Amino acid sequence: MAFSQLQAAGKQTSENGNSNPNPIPLTRDVSVNVSRSLSSMDKAMETSIASTDAWRALQEHVAEIENTHLKDLLADQGRCEAMSKEDMGLYIDFSRQRATQDTIKKLMDLARAANLKEKIDAMYAGDHINSTEDRAVLHVATRARREQVICDDGKNQVPEVWGVLDRIKAFSEKVRSGEWKGATGKPIKNIVAIGIGGSFLGPLFVHTALRTEPKAMMQSRGRTLRFLANVDPIDVARALNGLDPEETMAVVISKTFTTAETMLNARTVRSWLTSQLGEESVAQHMVAVSTNLKLVKEFGIDPENAFGFWDWVGGRYSVCSAVGILPLSLQYGFEVMEQFLSGANAMDDHFRETPLESNLPVLMGLLSVWNISFLGYPARAILPYCQALSKLAPHIQQVSMESNGKGVDINGNVLPFEAGEIDFGEPGTNGQHSFYQLIHQGRVVPCDFIGIVRSQQSVYLKDEIVSNHDELMCNFFAQADALAYGKSREELRSQNVPDYLIPHRSFTGNRPSTSLLLPELSAYTVGQVLALYEHQVAVQGFVWNINSFDQWGVELGKVLASRVRQMINQSRNKHRFVNNSDGFNYSTTRLLNKYLQGKTQLLYPEPRDVFPAELLEHNPL
Amino acid sequence: MAFSQLQAAGKQTSENGNSNPNPIPLTRDVSVNVSRSLSSMDKAMETSIASTDAWRALQEHVAEIENTHLKDLLADQGRCEAMSKEDMGLYIDFSRQRATQDTIKKLMDLARAANLKEKIDAMYAGDHINSTEDRAVLHVATRARREQVICDDGKNQVPEVWGVLDRIKAFSEKVRSGEWKGATGKPIKNIVAIGIGGSFLGPLFVHTALRTEPKAMMQSRGRTLRFLANVDPIDVARALNGLDPEETMAVVISKTFTTAETMLNARTVRSWLTSQLGEESVAQHMVAVSTNLKLVKEFGIDPENAFGFWDWVGGRYSVCSAVGILPLSLQYGFEVMEQFLSGANAMDDHFRETPLESNLPVLMGLLSVWNISFLGYPARAILPYCQALSKLAPHIQQVSMESNGKGVDINGNVLPFEAGEIDFGEPGTNGQHSFYQLIHQGRVVPCDFIGIVRSQQSVYLKDEIVSNHDELMCNFFAQADALAYGKSREELRSQNVPDYLIPHRSFTGNRPSTSLLLPELSAYTVGQVLALYEHQVAVQGFVWNINSFDQWGVELGKVLASRVRQMINQSRNKHRFVNNSDGFNYSTTRLLNKYLQGKTQLLYPEPRDVFPAELLEHNPL
């Protein structure tokens, strides 16, 4: 069987709500919509950004920069001043980037050549800049102020946004006050948010940032929020372990209500609930974040308890929609989450209104394009000196890599350069004891250092030279300069380091970083940081002229997984192994058979639900 | 002040036990030791590996491989068979690497040119292959069988290793049985392991792998193990939250007992204990993993309760020593941990004895050198399809990046190529909804897929087509082939995909991966996987001829942090800001002052310990 037939046999489900279940063309005439969404600027951009004078000027400029060292650039006070910005309470220092004010000027030329300002405006205007899916990109609307006007197809979306937010507020108050009761009459204190990808990483990032913040801690006292993302049954065991179903509510988060992992997990959790609380308990213990009210109802969830979002919110940009705000409001209360939305909104206004030269996401985005496309650094480390930001890097990993990991530009032309980057990170100081060795003496990896002025938690011991937070922050300041300056062989010789050790103990320095200083880590500043990174990613994508808002790359794996699923099911039912006519290559056939022969038969002659025993301990019925 | 003076003013403390506190030469004559550790093979390697015929042959071979596509290579059944290996119950499939059997042959030539076998033998023989620190590299001894002989400087280390393991066994049994009581007479059920870097990530990886494993779960019922790594006070708050100090024991893990973060955290936890249980409680509630018995005793811990390790165990290779085995035995019992050690030991024997052509770590290491140094792929994704392996990637990130992120070879010559790689990863299927978009359609990132035949936990719902674990594993099989085959424009056209979408929905394929299938995830197989990756990293380092076992790159940041610490302390005590004569550059001066002016003064006129209030709830006295 030809491989293409294998692919065609599969079904596609998409976490991000692509409504097209299989690769058959849309019946409506898309060509009209496509021309509508391809604005005149796109037509002008049909030549690659890499062919523009501005791009070439930057390429030529690389040689000048290669002759500089940060230790010299940092001695220029005027440059240091020009390359630090302060706005909205945030302080951001770009002076340790391998760039001069001339580089910035040239990057601004590139921004103009890429029509950056027009693209930003088009995004806020509701143009269907996500042209391959014919959608607007309006995650900024999910945190807009009530009085703002943000339109898709000429219709203001903000009232609908607030319609959902108001319902979330009312619902979360009911649940938190105990007015809403579970099937056995108890109030709900545990929330299990079932979702994957964009329905998981953003909410997890925000939850991790808030759970040690004093105001949010007060609001969440006695309450538990867990996330169930992976379809691995181990994740089910972990997520439900120790929870009393009588006091637990599950929030099922999937726009289409067809995401494979999420729906299997939802059915698993439903089974866990009903086996202990009865079939009728679903309505009291499960709610949904979805637009597919039909499937929600068929699942057994009251459509009244379905909270929607819209096609113009991409999954990885959805944490400010019901996707994040519902579970997080149940945990922290709506008031805290409003602060989070406000912070993101403040950054949105900044991004839209501020001239490019002082625009923080624009500067971050342009400098990262400089690092990636001109200095040739393919990776970026996100290094928050704050344990509460430990889930920032995994979230931005998705936002950045899923947005910009593209092989063609927005018009479908194969890119003559590599877009996107490889993002990773761990909180400081942990990373210093892990991978910083490589960043100091191996490959060059530009770093984003994030520091906090006032910690969420204070520890200060009277005999210590500094508080624990000060101890943490010493490193935030020191690492950026260590990377920038390095340590020369001359310095080591002057310290009488033995000759044979000198090469090993030398540091080339000249390694770029950006330092971002937040006044505190509150719901508000978490919102600011989120939007800062979202918009940085958009800037990169606009400059590279790619579509940062689709994700066709996730489709192929799903199609093939479907074929494997059928094979495994057949194999179990027909007690046979995979053979050469099943359409898998020889390696995969062997690998599949190793798997199939290693697994015991189902132990139960009659079909029945099988659960880890520890999850059924409560069983009050 | 010259920057070098700033550096000299600082003190170095090292997580990994470098005994040298400041950059002054050792007083003893190191040249003798150095020549002893530079064996004849190193002298022969004074020319770079990149100058050898074997390296050049591989460089030339790249062009041949560039003309191939995995979809064709995978059609060659003989190749598929040759490039899959099975040993020790593990199944590993290399056939989706962009390599032919000729490539493997040329890689074996490179291995011989690099004296790989001799270097492996030298490691097991206890030669001081860590030449810059004049140390042997014998983490294999930490999991050796009792009767094995593994020598450093001619002295068998295995009896000492088992001396410590036997003490750990006895001690953990005492604590777990309740024979050991806390200061108020209660048994200990919570363990807080205080350590960072190698004293954290390895143990966390193993703990995460075991905590959902049924046998280990039974052994750890009612017990809690937490890790406190970051000096961020937020991590203290998280680690101690909800713990009753009467039932809690802290294990302080630092070879020198001077690691800044660990010791500050240890003093913090000591204060938490004594403020609630009295000064005398330290002996009942704190133990140490360290070789510095003097400082252990000064801290207030009974040296009887200090468990040692040795200079020939590097931090990132130390999980099989007391560093991991003590806290993990307290949680899971020594018997489970013996299984873990056995698994690692089995892989050690395999690594030492198996001919290169069938040697799993050798094949993995050579293929990754092929990917990094010849095909030019700087990153590697570690993608375990198992939620219990969610901490594998962070641990290997340290093992790999701290070992091989070097700029010079073992003789101090600047490398003419980039060693090391950028490692990252998330468990599947989560990663599919995050960064796989980039891996499918953006940059090429070689992937390690890890799958499990029998899951630790079973969930199977009677109306489902497959079990939850099968659903997970469908993706494990599908993703590797999706990356390898891609999807062509012709295929899309034949499926009537609209023209404008075809470029966006095309997949170039030809993206390499390795698939590793474990029979189950048990303590034993966790040990096997750990050692497999440790030895892969060593193979890479041996081929590149670098010292994978030192980490001088972590020093500079510590020196500078020390200077900042002094500055912050001065600033608080003398109520002044940083000025131009303090020796920091203009940008750092401004950044520091933003920090200093933003922080409130200490609120307490008298020095006293300050703690998050929630951590002092128990206060039974």
HADDOCK unambig.tbl for C-alpha pairs under 7 A between the chains (distance, minus, plus):
assign (segid A and resid 4 and name CA) (segid B and resid 491 and name CA) 6.26 0.50 0.50
assign (segid A and resid 23 and name CA) (segid B and resid 495 and name CA) 6.40 0.50 0.50
assign (segid A and resid 23 and name CA) (segid B and resid 497 and name CA) 6.36 0.50 0.50
assign (segid A and resid 24 and name CA) (segid B and resid 495 and name CA) 6.34 0.50 0.50
assign (segid A and resid 24 and name CA) (segid B and resid 496 and name CA) 6.08 0.50 0.50
assign (segid A and resid 24 and name CA) (segid B and resid 497 and name CA) 6.01 0.50 0.50
assign (segid A and resid 25 and name CA) (segid B and resid 496 and name CA) 6.12 0.50 0.50
assign (segid A and resid 25 and name CA) (segid B and resid 497 and name CA) 5.25 0.50 0.50
assign (segid A and resid 25 and name CA) (segid B and resid 498 and name CA) 6.08 0.50 0.50
assign (segid A and resid 74 and name CA) (segid B and resid 585 and name CA) 6.65 0.50 0.50
assign (segid A and resid 75 and name CA) (segid B and resid 585 and name CA) 6.70 0.50 0.50
assign (segid A and resid 77 and name CA) (segid B and resid 586 and name CA) 6.10 0.50 0.50
assign (segid A and resid 80 and name CA) (segid B and resid 586 and name CA) 6.74 0.50 0.50
assign (segid A and resid 80 and name CA) (segid B and resid 587 and name CA) 5.61 0.50 0.50
assign (segid A and resid 132 and name CA) (segid B and resid 501 and name CA) 6.51 0.50 0.50
assign (segid A and resid 196 and name CA) (segid B and resid 430 and name CA) 6.51 0.50 0.50
assign (segid A and resid 196 and name CA) (segid B and resid 433 and name CA) 6.83 0.50 0.50
assign (segid A and resid 197 and name CA) (segid B and resid 430 and name CA) 6.32 0.50 0.50
assign (segid A and resid 197 and name CA) (segid B and resid 433 and name CA) 4.47 0.50 0.50
assign (segid A and resid 197 and name CA) (segid B and resid 434 and name CA) 5.52 0.50 0.50
assign (segid A and resid 212 and name CA) (segid B and resid 234 and name CA) 6.78 0.50 0.50
assign (segid A and resid 229 and name CA) (segid B and resid 430 and name CA) 6.91 0.50 0.50
assign (segid A and resid 230 and name CA) (segid B and resid 429 and name CA) 5.96 0.50 0.50
assign (segid A and resid 230 and name CA) (segid B and resid 430 and name CA) 5.76 0.50 0.50
assign (segid A and resid 231 and name CA) (segid B and resid 468 and name CA) 6.22 0.50 0.50
assign (segid A and resid 231 and name CA) (segid B and resid 472 and name CA) 5.85 0.50 0.50
assign (segid A and resid 232 and name CA) (segid B and resid 386 and name CA) 6.41 0.50 0.50
assign (segid A and resid 232 and name CA) (segid B and resid 387 and name CA) 6.40 0.50 0.50
assign (segid A and resid 232 and name CA) (segid B and resid 468 and name CA) 6.20 0.50 0.50
assign (segid A and resid 232 and name CA) (segid B and resid 469 and name CA) 5.60 0.50 0.50
assign (segid A and resid 232 and name CA) (segid B and resid 472 and name CA) 5.63 0.50 0.50
assign (segid A and resid 233 and name CA) (segid B and resid 457 and name CA) 5.88 0.50 0.50
assign (segid A and resid 233 and name CA) (segid B and resid 458 and name CA) 6.07 0.50 0.50
assign (segid A and resid 233 and name CA) (segid B and resid 459 and name CA) 5.69 0.50 0.50
assign (segid A and resid 233 and name CA) (segid B and resid 468 and name CA) 5.75 0.50 0.50
assign (segid A and resid 233 and name CA) (segid B and resid 469 and name CA) 6.03 0.50 0.50
assign (segid A and resid 234 and name CA) (segid B and resid 212 and name CA) 6.77 0.50 0.50
assign (segid A and resid 234 and name CA) (segid B and resid 387 and name CA) 6.13 0.50 0.50
assign (segid A and resid 234 and name CA) (segid B and resid 388 and name CA) 6.85 0.50 0.50
assign (segid A and resid 234 and name CA) (segid B and resid 456 and name CA) 6.79 0.50 0.50
assign (segid A and resid 234 and name CA) (segid B and resid 457 and name CA) 5.48 0.50 0.50
assign (segid A and resid 235 and name CA) (segid B and resid 387 and name CA) 6.06 0.50 0.50
assign (segid A and resid 386 and name CA) (segid B and resid 232 and name CA) 6.42 0.50 0.50
assign (segid A and resid 387 and name CA) (segid B and resid 232 and name CA) 6.39 0.50 0.50
assign (segid A and resid 387 and name CA) (segid B and resid 234 and name CA) 6.12 0.50 0.50
assign (segid A and resid 387 and name CA) (segid B and resid 235 and name CA) 6.05 0.50 0.50
assign (segid A and resid 388 and name CA) (segid B and resid 234 and name CA) 6.85 0.50 0.50
assign (segid A and resid 397 and name CA) (segid B and resid 435 and name CA) 6.53 0.50 0.50
assign (segid A and resid 398 and name CA) (segid B and resid 434 and name CA) 4.32 0.50 0.50
assign (segid A and resid 398 and name CA) (segid B and resid 435 and name CA) 5.24 0.50 0.50
assign (segid A and resid 401 and name CA) (segid B and resid 435 and name CA) 5.14 0.50 0.50
assign (segid A and resid 401 and name CA) (segid B and resid 437 and name CA) 6.99 0.50 0.50
assign (segid A and resid 401 and name CA) (segid B and resid 438 and name CA) 5.59 0.50 0.50
assign (segid A and resid 402 and name CA) (segid B and resid 434 and name CA) 6.15 0.50 0.50
assign (segid A and resid 402 and name CA) (segid B and resid 435 and name CA) 5.19 0.50 0.50
assign (segid A and resid 402 and name CA) (segid B and resid 437 and name CA) 5.09 0.50 0.50
assign (segid A and resid 402 and name CA) (segid B and resid 438 and name CA) 5.91 0.50 0.50
assign (segid A and resid 405 and name CA) (segid B and resid 437 and name CA) 6.05 0.50 0.50
assign (segid A and resid 405 and name CA) (segid B and resid 438 and name CA) 3.75 0.50 0.50
assign (segid A and resid 405 and name CA) (segid B and resid 441 and name CA) 6.36 0.50 0.50
assign (segid A and resid 405 and name CA) (segid B and resid 442 and name CA) 4.42 0.50 0.50
assign (segid A and resid 406 and name CA) (segid B and resid 438 and name CA) 6.27 0.50 0.50
assign (segid A and resid 406 and name CA) (segid B and resid 441 and name CA) 5.32 0.50 0.50
assign (segid A and resid 406 and name CA) (segid B and resid 442 and name CA) 4.65 0.50 0.50
assign (segid A and resid 407 and name CA) (segid B and resid 441 and name CA) 5.32 0.50 0.50
assign (segid A and resid 407 and name CA) (segid B and resid 442 and name CA) 5.07 0.50 0.50
assign (segid A and resid 408 and name CA) (segid B and resid 503 and name CA) 6.85 0.50 0.50
assign (segid A and resid 408 and name CA) (segid B and resid 504 and name CA) 6.60 0.50 0.50
assign (segid A and resid 412 and name CA) (segid B and resid 503 and name CA) 5.04 0.50 0.50
assign (segid A and resid 412 and name CA) (segid B and resid 504 and name CA) 6.07 0.50 0.50
assign (segid A and resid 418 and name CA) (segid B and resid 443 and name CA) 6.48 0.50 0.50
assign (segid A and resid 419 and name CA) (segid B and resid 442 and name CA) 6.90 0.50 0.50
assign (segid A and resid 424 and name CA) (segid B and resid 424 and name CA) 6.54 0.50 0.50
assign (segid A and resid 429 and name CA) (segid B and resid 230 and name CA) 5.97 0.50 0.50
assign (segid A and resid 430 and name CA) (segid B and resid 196 and name CA) 6.51 0.50 0.50
assign (segid A and resid 430 and name CA) (segid B and resid 197 and name CA) 6.34 0.50 0.50
assign (segid A and resid 430 and name CA) (segid B and resid 229 and name CA) 6.92 0.50 0.50
assign (segid A and resid 430 and name CA) (segid B and resid 230 and name CA) 5.76 0.50 0.50
assign (segid A and resid 432 and name CA) (segid B and resid 554 and name CA) 6.90 0.50 0.50
assign (segid A and resid 433 and name CA) (segid B and resid 196 and name CA) 6.83 0.50 0.50
assign (segid A and resid 433 and name CA) (segid B and resid 197 and name CA) 4.47 0.50 0.50
assign (segid A and resid 434 and name CA) (segid B and resid 197 and name CA) 5.50 0.50 0.50
assign (segid A and resid 434 and name CA) (segid B and resid 398 and name CA) 4.31 0.50 0.50
assign (segid A and resid 434 and name CA) (segid B and resid 402 and name CA) 6.16 0.50 0.50
assign (segid A and resid 435 and name CA) (segid B and resid 397 and name CA) 6.54 0.50 0.50
assign (segid A and resid 435 and name CA) (segid B and resid 398 and name CA) 5.25 0.50 0.50
assign (segid A and resid 435 and name CA) (segid B and resid 401 and name CA) 5.14 0.50 0.50
assign (segid A and resid 435 and name CA) (segid B and resid 402 and name CA) 5.20 0.50 0.50
assign (segid A and resid 436 and name CA) (segid B and resid 554 and name CA) 6.80 0.50 0.50
assign (segid A and resid 437 and name CA) (segid B and resid 402 and name CA) 5.09 0.50 0.50
assign (segid A and resid 437 and name CA) (segid B and resid 405 and name CA) 6.06 0.50 0.50
assign (segid A and resid 437 and name CA) (segid B and resid 551 and name CA) 6.32 0.50 0.50
assign (segid A and resid 437 and name CA) (segid B and resid 553 and name CA) 4.53 0.50 0.50
assign (segid A and resid 437 and name CA) (segid B and resid 554 and name CA) 5.49 0.50 0.50
assign (segid A and resid 438 and name CA) (segid B and resid 401 and name CA) 5.60 0.50 0.50
assign (segid A and resid 438 and name CA) (segid B and resid 402 and name CA) 5.92 0.50 0.50
assign (segid A and resid 438 and name CA) (segid B and resid 405 and name CA) 3.74 0.50 0.50
assign (segid A and resid 438 and name CA) (segid B and resid 406 and name CA) 6.25 0.50 0.50
assign (segid A and resid 440 and name CA) (segid B and resid 553 and name CA) 5.69 0.50 0.50
assign (segid A and resid 441 and name CA) (segid B and resid 405 and name CA) 6.37 0.50 0.50
assign (segid A and resid 441 and name CA) (segid B and resid 406 and name CA) 5.32 0.50 0.50
assign (segid A and resid 441 and name CA) (segid B and resid 407 and name CA) 5.31 0.50 0.50
assign (segid A and resid 441 and name CA) (segid B and resid 553 and name CA) 5.86 0.50 0.50
assign (segid A and resid 442 and name CA) (segid B and resid 405 and name CA) 4.43 0.50 0.50
assign (segid A and resid 442 and name CA) (segid B and resid 406 and name CA) 4.65 0.50 0.50
assign (segid A and resid 442 and name CA) (segid B and resid 407 and name CA) 5.06 0.50 0.50
assign (segid A and resid 442 and name CA) (segid B and resid 419 and name CA) 6.92 0.50 0.50
assign (segid A and resid 443 and name CA) (segid B and resid 418 and name CA) 6.48 0.50 0.50
assign (segid A and resid 453 and name CA) (segid B and resid 595 and name CA) 5.31 0.50 0.50
assign (segid A and resid 453 and name CA) (segid B and resid 598 and name CA) 6.17 0.50 0.50
assign (segid A and resid 453 and name CA) (segid B and resid 599 and name CA) 6.28 0.50 0.50
assign (segid A and resid 454 and name CA) (segid B and resid 599 and name CA) 5.98 0.50 0.50
assign (segid A and resid 456 and name CA) (segid B and resid 234 and name CA) 6.78 0.50 0.50
assign (segid A and resid 457 and name CA) (segid B and resid 233 and name CA) 5.88 0.50 0.50
assign (segid A and resid 457 and name CA) (segid B and resid 234 and name CA) 5.47 0.50 0.50
assign (segid A and resid 457 and name CA) (segid B and resid 612 and name CA) 6.10 0.50 0.50
assign (segid A and resid 458 and name CA) (segid B and resid 233 and name CA) 6.10 0.50 0.50
assign (segid A and resid 458 and name CA) (segid B and resid 610 and name CA) 6.78 0.50 0.50
assign (segid A and resid 458 and name CA) (segid B and resid 611 and name CA) 6.13 0.50 0.50
assign (segid A and resid 458 and name CA) (segid B and resid 612 and name CA) 6.06 0.50 0.50
assign (segid A and resid 459 and name CA) (segid B and resid 233 and name CA) 5.70 0.50 0.50
assign (segid A and resid 459 and name CA) (segid B and resid 610 and name CA) 5.26 0.50 0.50
assign (segid A and resid 459 and name CA) (segid B and resid 611 and name CA) 4.93 0.50 0.50
assign (segid A and resid 459 and name CA) (segid B and resid 612 and name CA) 6.76 0.50 0.50
assign (segid A and resid 460 and name CA) (segid B and resid 609 and name CA) 5.61 0.50 0.50
assign (segid A and resid 460 and name CA) (segid B and resid 610 and name CA) 4.94 0.50 0.50
assign (segid A and resid 460 and name CA) (segid B and resid 611 and name CA) 6.92 0.50 0.50
assign (segid A and resid 461 and name CA) (segid B and resid 608 and name CA) 6.48 0.50 0.50
assign (segid A and resid 461 and name CA) (segid B and resid 609 and name CA) 4.32 0.50 0.50
assign (segid A and resid 461 and name CA) (segid B and resid 610 and name CA) 6.23 0.50 0.50
assign (segid A and resid 462 and name CA) (segid B and resid 607 and name CA) 5.09 0.50 0.50
assign (segid A and resid 462 and name CA) (segid B and resid 608 and name CA) 4.76 0.50 0.50
assign (segid A and resid 462 and name CA) (segid B and resid 609 and name CA) 5.15 0.50 0.50
assign (segid A and resid 465 and name CA) (segid B and resid 569 and name CA) 6.26 0.50 0.50
assign (segid A and resid 466 and name CA) (segid B and resid 569 and name CA) 6.03 0.50 0.50
assign (segid A and resid 468 and name CA) (segid B and resid 231 and name CA) 6.21 0.50 0.50
assign (segid A and resid 468 and name CA) (segid B and resid 232 and name CA) 6.18 0.50 0.50
assign (segid A and resid 468 and name CA) (segid B and resid 233 and name CA) 5.74 0.50 0.50
assign (segid A and resid 469 and name CA) (segid B and resid 232 and name CA) 5.60 0.50 0.50
assign (segid A and resid 469 and name CA) (segid B and resid 233 and name CA) 6.03 0.50 0.50
assign (segid A and resid 471 and name CA) (segid B and resid 565 and name CA) 6.76 0.50 0.50
assign (segid A and resid 472 and name CA) (segid B and resid 231 and name CA) 5.84 0.50 0.50
assign (segid A and resid 472 and name CA) (segid B and resid 232 and name CA) 5.62 0.50 0.50
assign (segid A and resid 474 and name CA) (segid B and resid 561 and name CA) 5.05 0.50 0.50
assign (segid A and resid 474 and name CA) (segid B and resid 564 and name CA) 5.36 0.50 0.50
assign (segid A and resid 474 and name CA) (segid B and resid 565 and name CA) 5.59 0.50 0.50
assign (segid A and resid 475 and name CA) (segid B and resid 561 and name CA) 5.10 0.50 0.50
assign (segid A and resid 478 and name CA) (segid B and resid 557 and name CA) 5.91 0.50 0.50
assign (segid A and resid 478 and name CA) (segid B and resid 560 and name CA) 5.21 0.50 0.50
assign (segid A and resid 478 and name CA) (segid B and resid 561 and name CA) 4.90 0.50 0.50
assign (segid A and resid 478 and name CA) (segid B and resid 564 and name CA) 6.85 0.50 0.50
assign (segid A and resid 479 and name CA) (segid B and resid 557 and name CA) 5.21 0.50 0.50
assign (segid A and resid 482 and name CA) (segid B and resid 556 and name CA) 6.22 0.50 0.50
assign (segid A and resid 482 and name CA) (segid B and resid 557 and name CA) 5.55 0.50 0.50
assign (segid A and resid 491 and name CA) (segid B and resid 4 and name CA) 6.27 0.50 0.50
assign (segid A and resid 495 and name CA) (segid B and resid 23 and name CA) 6.33 0.50 0.50
assign (segid A and resid 495 and name CA) (segid B and resid 24 and name CA) 6.04 0.50 0.50
assign (segid A and resid 496 and name CA) (segid B and resid 24 and name CA) 5.96 0.50 0.50
assign (segid A and resid 496 and name CA) (segid B and resid 25 and name CA) 5.83 0.50 0.50
assign (segid A and resid 497 and name CA) (segid B and resid 23 and name CA) 6.44 0.50 0.50
assign (segid A and resid 497 and name CA) (segid B and resid 24 and name CA) 5.93 0.50 0.50
assign (segid A and resid 497 and name CA) (segid B and resid 25 and name CA) 5.01 0.50 0.50
assign (segid A and resid 498 and name CA) (segid B and resid 25 and name CA) 6.02 0.50 0.50
assign (segid A and resid 501 and name CA) (segid B and resid 132 and name CA) 6.53 0.50 0.50
assign (segid A and resid 503 and name CA) (segid B and resid 408 and name CA) 6.87 0.50 0.50
assign (segid A and resid 503 and name CA) (segid B and resid 412 and name CA) 5.06 0.50 0.50
assign (segid A and resid 504 and name CA) (segid B and resid 408 and name CA) 6.61 0.50 0.50
assign (segid A and resid 504 and name CA) (segid B and resid 412 and name CA) 6.08 0.50 0.50
assign (segid A and resid 504 and name CA) (segid B and resid 552 and name CA) 6.63 0.50 0.50
assign (segid A and resid 505 and name CA) (segid B and resid 552 and name CA) 5.71 0.50 0.50
assign (segid A and resid 551 and name CA) (segid B and resid 437 and name CA) 6.36 0.50 0.50
assign (segid A and resid 552 and name CA) (segid B and resid 504 and name CA) 6.62 0.50 0.50
assign (segid A and resid 552 and name CA) (segid B and resid 505 and name CA) 5.70 0.50 0.50
assign (segid A and resid 553 and name CA) (segid B and resid 437 and name CA) 4.54 0.50 0.50
assign (segid A and resid 553 and name CA) (segid B and resid 440 and name CA) 5.70 0.50 0.50
assign (segid A and resid 553 and name CA) (segid B and resid 441 and name CA) 5.85 0.50 0.50
assign (segid A and resid 554 and name CA) (segid B and resid 432 and name CA) 6.91 0.50 0.50
assign (segid A and resid 554 and name CA) (segid B and resid 436 and name CA) 6.81 0.50 0.50
assign (segid A and resid 554 and name CA) (segid B and resid 437 and name CA) 5.51 0.50 0.50
assign (segid A and resid 556 and name CA) (segid B and resid 482 and name CA) 6.21 0.50 0.50
assign (segid A and resid 557 and name CA) (segid B and resid 478 and name CA) 5.89 0.50 0.50
assign (segid A and resid 557 and name CA) (segid B and resid 479 and name CA) 5.20 0.50 0.50
assign (segid A and resid 557 and name CA) (segid B and resid 482 and name CA) 5.55 0.50 0.50
assign (segid A and resid 560 and name CA) (segid B and resid 478 and name CA) 5.21 0.50 0.50
assign (segid A and resid 561 and name CA) (segid B and resid 474 and name CA) 5.05 0.50 0.50
assign (segid A and resid 561 and name CA) (segid B and resid 475 and name CA) 5.10 0.50 0.50
assign (segid A and resid 561 and name CA) (segid B and resid 478 and name CA) 4.91 0.50 0.50
assign (segid A and resid 564 and name CA) (segid B and resid 474 and name CA) 5.36 0.50 0.50
assign (segid A and resid 564 and name CA) (segid B and resid 478 and name CA) 6.85 0.50 0.50
assign (segid A and resid 565 and name CA) (segid B and resid 471 and name CA) 6.76 0.50 0.50
assign (segid A and resid 565 and name CA) (segid B and resid 474 and name CA) 5.60 0.50 0.50
assign (segid A and resid 569 and name CA) (segid B and resid 465 and name CA) 6.23 0.50 0.50
assign (segid A and resid 569 and name CA) (segid B and resid 466 and name CA) 5.99 0.50 0.50
assign (segid A and resid 585 and name CA) (segid B and resid 74 and name CA) 6.65 0.50 0.50
assign (segid A and resid 585 and name CA) (segid B and resid 75 and name CA) 6.69 0.50 0.50
assign (segid A and resid 586 and name CA) (segid B and resid 77 and name CA) 6.11 0.50 0.50
assign (segid A and resid 586 and name CA) (segid B and resid 80 and name CA) 6.74 0.50 0.50
assign (segid A and resid 587 and name CA) (segid B and resid 80 and name CA) 5.62 0.50 0.50
assign (segid A and resid 595 and name CA) (segid B and resid 453 and name CA) 5.31 0.50 0.50
assign (segid A and resid 598 and name CA) (segid B and resid 453 and name CA) 6.15 0.50 0.50
assign (segid A and resid 599 and name CA) (segid B and resid 453 and name CA) 6.31 0.50 0.50
assign (segid A and resid 599 and name CA) (segid B and resid 454 and name CA) 5.98 0.50 0.50
assign (segid A and resid 607 and name CA) (segid B and resid 462 and name CA) 5.08 0.50 0.50
assign (segid A and resid 608 and name CA) (segid B and resid 461 and name CA) 6.49 0.50 0.50
assign (segid A and resid 608 and name CA) (segid B and resid 462 and name CA) 4.76 0.50 0.50
assign (segid A and resid 609 and name CA) (segid B and resid 460 and name CA) 5.63 0.50 0.50
assign (segid A and resid 609 and name CA) (segid B and resid 461 and name CA) 4.31 0.50 0.50
assign (segid A and resid 609 and name CA) (segid B and resid 462 and name CA) 5.15 0.50 0.50
assign (segid A and resid 610 and name CA) (segid B and resid 458 and name CA) 6.78 0.50 0.50
assign (segid A and resid 610 and name CA) (segid B and resid 459 and name CA) 5.26 0.50 0.50
assign (segid A and resid 610 and name CA) (segid B and resid 460 and name CA) 4.92 0.50 0.50
assign (segid A and resid 610 and name CA) (segid B and resid 461 and name CA) 6.21 0.50 0.50
assign (segid A and resid 611 and name CA) (segid B and resid 458 and name CA) 6.12 0.50 0.50
assign (segid A and resid 611 and name CA) (segid B and resid 459 and name CA) 4.92 0.50 0.50
assign (segid A and resid 611 and name CA) (segid B and resid 460 and name CA) 6.89 0.50 0.50
assign (segid A and resid 612 and name CA) (segid B and resid 457 and name CA) 6.10 0.50 0.50
assign (segid A and resid 612 and name CA) (segid B and resid 458 and name CA) 6.03 0.50 0.50
assign (segid A and resid 612 and name CA) (segid B and resid 459 and name CA) 6.74 0.50 0.50
